[in-house]
Amino acid sequence: MKIEKLQLTPAYQALSVDLRQRIVAGEIQPGEPLPTEADLAQSYGVHRSTVREGLRHLEQDGLLKRAGKKLMVTVPSSDKLAQSAERALRMRQVSYRDVWELALVLEPLCAELAARRITADELAALERNLARTREAVSAGASPVQETIEFQALVAEASHNQALILARGPVSLLMRAGYATIAAALPQSGTRLLQAHTRIHDALAQGDATAAVNWMRRHMEDYRRGSDLAGVDMDQPIPGD
């Protein structure tokens, strides 16, 4: 008789999974403190060291944060989630092409929704970003950081939280391509600034069609710039 070895889950993992499910289900709301380690140890019937290790994993995932001696439930920030997903995607050896194909869908969708939902404050933030981009281009500096910020501002103006979270790691991964293009093709900054200006103008006018078309052209320019800069689109994106 062939018997497979039992796969026993460590107690700290079982505790962590149970608390995670309770947090996600809303049994413990953001801002509420967890019971003390001693109370949790008694409730779960484990040692405090087991509780401490389980809580440490939840802290690392951004579900808990310390406020003095207490641990409070918190919602992970979009930046933290994006960085975590970016690392996972790099480990899976995603290519420049993988990321570009996804951005070609996500970024125009962000622009379309933003054209319908953008606020005056969000338009003002885009205008400030454009001003910094103009300064960088005029000075012959790389506008990579401004480019990443512009795309993020458009996404935030979509007011679609699922979309914002989905594109976060994609934007971070595209940064490597933008950096290569900017270094190899300094003249690309002028074309990038033109695309951003047209996207801003379309959003200001509530013209979803123009916003989508210019965002798609912007993404196509990214692809052409990658080819001219000698980027092998089928190569995995290297780690930072």
Buried (B, 14 or more C-beta within 10 A) or exposed (E): EEEEEEEEEEBBEBBBBEBBEEBEEEEBEEEEBBBBBEEBBEEBEBEEEBBEBBBEBBEEBBBBBEEEEEBBBBEEEBEEBBBBBBBEBBEEEBBBBBBBBBBBEBBBBBBBBBBEBBEEEBBEBBEEBBEBBBEBBEEEBBBBBBBBBBBBBBBBBBBBEEBBBBBBBBBBBBBBBBBBBBEBBEEBBEBBBBBBBBBBEBBBEEBBEBBBBBBBBBBEBBBEBBEEBEBEBEEBBEEE
